Amino acid sequence: MKTPAFRSFARAIRALPWVVGALAAGSQASCRQSQAAAEAASPQGDPGVVTLTPAQVAEAKIKVEVVGDQVVDDTVTTSGTVTLEDTLTGHVFSPVTGRVASILAEYGQRVKKGDPLAVIDSPDIGSAVSDSHKAGADLIAAQHDLRRKKDLFDQHAASAADVEASEDAYRTAKAELERARQKQLLLHVGNVDSVTQTYTLTSPVDGEILLRNINPGIEVQGQYSGGATQELFTVGELDKIWVFADIYEIDMARVHVGAPAAVTVLTYKDKVFQGKVDWISGGLDPNTRTAKVRCTFDNPEHLLRPLMYATVRIAVDQKKALAIPRDAVVHLGEYRVVFVQLADEDGHVRFERLPVDLDEREGSPWIAVKHGLDAGQKVVVAGSTYLSQRL
């Protein structure tokens, strides 16, 4: 329903001297040409209607869309960083210290879980096997000593203190054997050749070789040596990707798990990646007073890459309302107008310029219509500039 205030607004628009044509004209001669063109286009003399032939419509590439109910939302815009989905990513470190003998996997290569990545020559292999055998021999010797001490004690030839000391030595030897076996078990996560003392790094997951930090001949530090270790390979999948973004405290109540999210990156400025929010941090960063939000995106073409900076737009406050595309709106100073296609007349296509009252929310591709349009009308979404010049 059109309110009195809106009817006054519409009359004001119709009373304007059609500033678009005047602004487009830079001289008195061009004004006369625009007036002649308008008269030719509107044979009935209505200054708000443009009449074109079908050929002119095709030449101007005018497109229309039907006005109807659409999902309209507000948008929270923030920055984010592209990261790998950690459940599909393996970070490979060397458990042994040694020298890289050969590399078996290259950048971009697809590997399966357990496939070999590199071979490392390491004295740790021989030490681990030797420690295990030595601990086993020490345990056997402790068992023999404990048995002898117990026999002597039964014959009153040894003291209780001797038996207790032998029992302590036995338990120590048993613990040392367990430690040596556990270390050997850790090394057997890869493929160990105790004869040549080589260790083969294997992939922990299926995926693509995304990072490789070693070359043949370099020294690597083992995870269990106590020194600083370096990640040697990163194996992961790029088919699904995560984007972590920061939202301010004021927006936390508006952002929910499952909300649609759109991402753009500098590399592909005109491409919008569509995903959704799947996790929101339960706490705030004490320095920035922001909460982390994780968005998941399908990435079949592998265009999104780890550590890319991204602009993240999260849809919030969604509702269904009568709406038009943002491209349909023409700005005349403080006023907003659209072109509506009327019924054809004598083989000609007619377009009328109408004032509209809109709820323009930043970021949404659809704009809710408060007054001025009804469902089923056809609004121009491409070619409005051409029509404005014809008035």
C-alpha positions as CSV (number, residue, x, y, z in Angstrom):
1,M,0.0,0.0,0.0
2,K,1.4,3.4,-0.9
3,T,1.4,5.8,2.0
4,P,0.7,9.6,1.5
5,A,4.4,10.3,2.2
6,F,5.4,7.9,-0.6
7,R,2.8,9.4,-3.0
8,S,4.3,12.9,-2.4
9,F,7.8,11.4,-3.0
10,A,6.6,9.9,-6.3
11,R,5.0,13.2,-7.4
12,A,8.3,14.9,-6.6
13,I,10.2,12.5,-8.9
14,R,7.7,13.0,-11.7
15,A,8.0,16.7,-11.3
16,L,11.7,16.7,-11.7
17,P,13.0,18.1,-15.1
18,W,14.4,14.6,-15.8
19,V,17.9,15.5,-14.7
20,V,19.5,12.5,-16.2
21,G,19.0,13.8,-19.7
22,A,20.1,17.3,-18.7
23,L,23.2,16.1,-17.0
24,A,24.2,13.9,-19.9
25,A,23.9,16.9,-22.3
26,G,26.8,19.3,-22.2
27,S,25.5,22.0,-24.5
28,Q,22.3,23.6,-25.8
29,A,22.6,21.6,-29.0
30,S,22.8,18.3,-27.2
31,C,19.8,19.3,-25.1
32,R,17.8,19.8,-28.2
33,Q,19.0,16.4,-29.6
34,S,18.0,14.7,-26.3
35,Q,14.6,16.3,-26.3
36,A,14.1,15.2,-29.9
37,A,15.1,11.7,-29.1
38,A,12.8,11.6,-26.1
39,E,9.9,12.9,-28.3
40,A,10.7,10.2,-30.9
41,A,10.9,7.5,-28.2
42,S,7.7,8.6,-26.5
43,P,5.2,9.4,-29.2
44,Q,2.4,9.8,-26.6
45,G,4.3,12.6,-24.8
46,D,4.7,10.9,-21.4
47,P,8.1,12.1,-20.1
48,G,8.4,9.1,-17.8
49,V,8.0,6.5,-20.5
50,V,10.5,5.3,-23.1
51,T,9.2,3.5,-26.2
52,L,11.6,1.3,-28.2
53,T,11.5,-1.1,-31.0
54,P,12.4,-4.7,-30.4
55,A,15.6,-4.1,-32.4
56,Q,16.6,-1.2,-30.2
57,V,15.9,-3.4,-27.1
58,A,18.2,-6.1,-28.5
59,E,20.9,-3.5,-29.5
60,A,20.9,-1.9,-26.0
61,K,21.1,-5.4,-24.4
62,I,18.3,-4.6,-22.1
63,K,17.4,-7.4,-19.6
64,V,14.5,-7.6,-17.2
65,E,13.7,-9.7,-14.2
66,V,10.4,-10.4,-12.5
67,V,9.9,-8.8,-9.1
68,G,9.2,-11.4,-6.4
69,D,10.0,-12.7,-2.9
70,Q,13.7,-13.3,-2.3
71,V,16.0,-14.1,0.6
72,V,17.4,-10.8,1.8
73,D,20.1,-10.6,4.3
74,D,22.6,-8.2,6.0
75,T,26.3,-9.0,5.7
76,V,29.2,-9.1,8.2
77,T,32.4,-8.3,6.3
78,T,35.8,-9.2,7.7
79,S,39.2,-10.5,6.8
80,G,40.4,-14.1,6.9
81,T,43.1,-16.6,6.0
82,V,42.9,-19.8,4.0
83,T,44.1,-22.9,5.8
84,L,44.2,-26.6,5.2
85,E,41.5,-28.8,6.8
86,D,43.6,-30.4,9.5
87,T,41.7,-33.7,9.6
88,L,42.9,-34.3,6.0
89,T,46.4,-33.0,6.5
90,G,49.6,-34.9,7.6
91,H,52.7,-33.1,8.9
92,V,55.8,-35.4,8.5
93,F,58.8,-35.1,10.8
94,S,61.7,-37.5,11.1
95,P,61.8,-39.5,14.3
96,V,65.6,-40.2,13.7
97,T,68.6,-37.9,13.3
98,G,70.6,-38.5,10.2
99,R,71.4,-37.6,6.6
100,V,68.8,-37.6,3.7
101,A,69.9,-40.4,1.3
102,S,67.1,-40.0,-1.3
103,I,63.8,-38.4,-1.9
104,L,61.0,-40.6,-3.3
105,A,58.1,-38.0,-3.5
106,E,58.0,-34.8,-5.5
107,Y,55.9,-31.6,-5.2
108,G,52.3,-32.2,-6.3
109,Q,52.6,-35.9,-6.3
110,R,49.5,-37.9,-5.1
111,V,50.4,-40.4,-2.4
112,K,48.5,-43.0,-0.4
113,K,48.8,-43.6,3.3
114,G,52.0,-45.6,3.9
115,D,53.7,-44.6,0.6
116,P,57.5,-43.8,1.0
117,L,58.5,-40.2,0.9
118,A,62.3,-40.2,1.7
119,V,65.1,-42.4,2.9
120,I,67.3,-41.3,5.8
121,D,70.7,-42.8,6.8
122,S,70.7,-42.8,10.6
123,P,72.9,-44.3,13.3
124,D,69.8,-44.0,15.6
125,I,68.5,-47.2,13.9
126,G,71.5,-49.3,15.0
127,S,71.4,-47.7,18.5
128,A,67.7,-48.5,18.9
129,V,68.2,-52.1,17.9
130,S,71.3,-52.4,20.0
131,D,69.6,-50.9,23.0
132,S,66.7,-53.3,22.7
133,H,69.1,-56.4,22.5
134,K,71.3,-55.1,25.3
135,A,68.2,-54.5,27.6
136,G,67.0,-58.0,26.9
137,A,70.4,-59.5,27.8
138,D,70.5,-57.4,31.0
139,L,67.0,-58.6,32.0
140,I,68.1,-62.2,31.5
141,A,71.2,-61.6,33.7
142,A,69.0,-60.0,36.4
143,Q,66.7,-63.0,36.3
144,H,69.6,-65.4,36.8
145,D,71.0,-63.3,39.7
146,L,67.6,-63.0,41.4
147,R,67.1,-66.8,41.2
148,R,70.6,-67.5,42.7
149,K,70.0,-65.0,45.5
150,K,66.7,-66.6,46.4
151,D,68.2,-70.1,46.4
152,L,71.0,-68.8,48.7
153,F,68.5,-67.1,50.9
154,D,66.5,-70.4,51.2
155,Q,69.7,-72.1,52.3
156,H,70.4,-69.3,54.8
157,A,73.6,-68.3,52.8
158,A,72.4,-64.9,51.7
159,S,70.6,-62.0,53.5
160,A,67.2,-60.6,52.8
161,A,68.9,-57.3,51.7
162,D,70.8,-59.2,49.0
163,V,67.5,-60.6,47.7
164,E,65.8,-57.2,47.7
165,A,68.7,-55.6,45.9
166,S,68.5,-58.4,43.2
167,E,64.8,-57.8,42.9
168,D,65.4,-54.1,42.4
169,A,67.9,-54.8,39.7
170,Y,65.5,-57.2,38.0
171,R,62.7,-54.6,37.9
172,T,65.1,-51.9,36.6
173,A,66.3,-54.2,33.8
174,K,62.6,-55.0,32.9
175,A,61.7,-51.3,32.7
176,E,64.8,-50.6,30.6
177,L,63.8,-53.4,28.1
178,E,60.3,-51.9,27.9
179,R,61.7,-48.5,27.2
180,A,64.0,-49.8,24.5
181,R,61.1,-51.8,22.8
182,Q,58.8,-48.7,22.9
183,K,61.5,-46.6,21.2
184,Q,62.0,-49.4,18.6
185,L,58.2,-49.5,18.1
186,L,58.1,-45.8,17.5
187,L,60.7,-46.1,14.8
188,H,58.8,-48.9,13.1
189,V,56.1,-46.4,12.2
190,G,58.2,-46.1,9.0
191,N,60.2,-48.8,7.3
192,V,63.5,-49.7,9.2
193,D,66.4,-51.6,7.8
194,S,68.6,-52.4,10.8
195,V,71.4,-53.8,8.6
196,T,72.0,-50.7,6.5
197,Q,70.7,-48.4,9.3
198,T,68.3,-46.5,7.0
199,Y,64.8,-45.2,7.8
200,T,62.1,-44.6,5.3
201,L,59.6,-41.8,5.9
202,T,56.1,-42.7,4.9
203,S,52.9,-40.6,4.3
204,P,50.5,-40.6,7.3
205,V,47.5,-39.8,5.1
206,D,46.2,-39.9,1.5
207,G,46.8,-36.6,-0.3
208,E,49.0,-34.4,-2.4
209,I,52.6,-33.4,-1.5
210,L,52.0,-29.7,-0.7
211,L,55.4,-28.9,0.9
212,R,58.9,-30.4,1.0
213,N,61.6,-29.0,3.1
214,I,64.5,-31.4,2.5
215,N,67.0,-32.1,-0.2
216,P,69.4,-35.1,-0.6
217,G,72.5,-34.9,1.6
218,I,71.1,-32.5,4.3
219,E,71.1,-33.4,8.0
220,V,67.8,-33.7,9.8
221,Q,67.1,-33.7,13.5
222,G,65.1,-36.4,15.1
223,Q,61.9,-35.8,17.1
224,Y,63.2,-37.8,20.0
225,S,66.7,-36.3,20.1
226,G,65.7,-33.3,22.2
227,G,66.7,-30.7,19.6
228,A,64.7,-28.4,17.3
229,T,62.9,-30.4,14.6
230,Q,61.7,-29.3,11.2
231,E,58.7,-30.3,9.2
232,L,59.9,-32.2,6.2
233,F,56.7,-32.9,4.2
234,T,53.2,-31.6,4.3
235,V,50.6,-34.0,2.8
236,G,47.0,-32.8,2.4
237,E,43.9,-32.4,0.4
238,L,42.8,-29.2,-1.3
239,D,39.3,-30.4,-2.4
240,K,38.0,-29.0,0.9
241,I,39.5,-25.9,2.5
242,W,39.0,-23.8,5.6
243,V,39.0,-20.1,6.0
244,F,39.5,-18.6,9.5
245,A,38.1,-15.1,10.0
246,D,37.8,-12.7,13.0
247,I,34.5,-11.2,14.0
248,Y,34.0,-8.5,16.6
249,E,32.1,-9.0,19.8
250,I,29.3,-6.8,18.6
251,D,28.6,-9.2,15.7
252,M,28.8,-12.5,17.6
253,A,25.1,-12.7,18.4
254,R,24.3,-12.3,14.6
255,V,26.7,-15.0,13.3
256,H,25.5,-18.6,13.6
257,V,26.8,-22.0,12.6
258,G,25.4,-22.8,9.1
259,A,25.2,-19.2,8.0
260,P,26.2,-18.7,4.3
261,A,29.7,-17.3,3.7
262,A,31.3,-15.9,0.6
263,V,35.0,-15.4,0.1
264,T,37.1,-13.4,-2.4
265,V,40.8,-13.4,-2.8
266,L,43.2,-11.0,-4.6
267,T,44.3,-13.7,-7.1
268,Y,40.7,-14.1,-8.4
269,K,39.1,-10.8,-7.9
270,D,35.9,-11.5,-9.9
271,K,35.3,-15.0,-8.5
272,V,33.2,-15.5,-5.4
273,F,33.6,-18.8,-3.5
274,Q,30.5,-20.0,-1.6
275,G,30.6,-21.9,1.7
276,K,29.2,-21.8,5.2
277,V,30.2,-21.2,8.8
278,D,30.8,-24.5,10.6
279,W,32.5,-23.4,13.9
280,I,32.6,-20.3,16.1
281,S,35.2,-19.9,18.9
282,G,33.9,-20.1,22.4
283,G,36.2,-17.3,23.6
284,L,37.7,-14.0,22.5
285,D,41.2,-13.1,21.7
286,P,42.4,-11.0,24.6
287,N,44.4,-8.7,22.4
288,T,42.0,-8.0,19.5
289,R,38.7,-8.7,21.3
290,T,37.6,-10.8,18.4
291,A,36.3,-14.4,18.0
292,K,37.6,-16.9,15.5
293,V,35.1,-18.2,12.9
294,R,35.8,-21.1,10.7
295,C,34.2,-21.4,7.2
296,T,34.3,-24.5,5.0
297,F,34.5,-24.3,1.2
298,D,34.5,-26.8,-1.6
299,N,37.6,-26.3,-3.7
300,P,37.4,-28.7,-6.6
301,E,39.6,-26.6,-8.9
302,H,42.2,-26.0,-6.1
303,L,42.1,-22.2,-6.6
304,L,42.1,-21.5,-2.9
305,R,45.6,-22.1,-1.5
306,P,46.8,-22.2,2.1
307,L,47.9,-18.8,3.6
308,M,46.0,-16.8,1.1
309,Y,44.4,-13.6,2.5
310,A,40.7,-13.4,1.9
311,T,37.8,-11.0,2.3
312,V,35.0,-12.9,4.1
313,R,31.3,-11.9,3.9
314,I,28.9,-13.8,6.3
315,A,25.2,-13.5,5.6
316,V,23.2,-12.6,8.8
317,D,19.6,-11.6,9.6
318,Q,18.1,-13.5,6.7
319,K,14.5,-12.9,5.8
320,K,12.2,-13.3,2.8
321,A,10.8,-10.1,1.3
322,L,9.7,-8.5,-2.0
323,A,13.1,-7.6,-3.5
324,I,14.9,-6.6,-6.7
325,P,18.5,-7.0,-7.8
326,R,20.9,-4.3,-6.8
327,D,21.7,-3.7,-10.5
328,A,18.1,-2.6,-11.1
329,V,18.4,0.6,-9.0
330,V,19.2,4.0,-10.6
331,H,20.4,6.8,-8.3
332,L,19.1,10.3,-9.0
333,G,20.8,12.2,-6.2
334,E,18.9,11.3,-3.0
335,Y,16.2,9.5,-5.0
336,R,16.0,5.9,-6.1
337,V,14.2,4.9,-9.3
338,V,13.8,1.8,-11.4
339,F,12.6,1.1,-15.0
340,V,9.6,-1.1,-15.3
341,Q,8.6,-2.8,-18.5
342,L,5.0,-2.0,-19.5
343,A,2.7,-3.9,-21.9
344,D,3.8,-3.7,-25.5
345,E,1.9,-1.3,-27.8
346,D,1.8,-1.3,-31.6
347,G,4.8,-3.6,-31.7
348,H,6.9,-1.4,-29.5
349,V,8.3,-2.1,-26.0
350,R,7.6,0.5,-23.3
351,F,9.6,1.2,-20.2
352,E,8.4,3.5,-17.4
353,R,10.6,5.1,-14.8
354,L,9.2,4.7,-11.3
355,P,10.4,6.0,-7.9
356,V,10.9,3.3,-5.2
357,D,11.5,3.2,-1.5
358,L,14.1,0.6,-0.7
359,D,15.8,-1.0,2.3
360,E,19.4,-1.0,1.0
361,R,21.5,-3.2,3.1
362,E,25.2,-3.3,2.5
363,G,26.6,-6.5,0.8
364,S,23.3,-8.2,-0.1
365,P,22.7,-8.8,-3.8
366,W,19.0,-8.3,-3.3
367,I,17.3,-5.1,-2.0
368,A,14.0,-5.2,-0.2
369,V,11.3,-3.0,-1.7
370,K,9.2,-1.0,0.9
371,H,7.0,0.9,-1.6
372,G,6.7,1.5,-5.3
373,L,6.6,-2.0,-6.9
374,D,4.4,-5.1,-6.8
375,A,5.2,-8.7,-7.3
376,G,5.1,-9.8,-10.9
377,Q,6.3,-6.5,-12.4
378,K,9.3,-6.7,-14.7
379,V,12.3,-4.4,-13.7
380,V,15.2,-3.6,-15.9
381,V,18.5,-5.1,-14.5
382,A,20.7,-4.2,-17.5
383,G,20.4,-1.2,-19.9
384,S,19.1,1.3,-17.4
385,T,21.7,3.9,-18.4
386,Y,20.6,3.7,-22.0
387,L,16.9,4.2,-21.0
388,S,17.9,7.2,-18.8
389,Q,19.5,8.8,-21.8
390,R,16.3,8.4,-23.9
391,L,14.3,10.4,-21.5
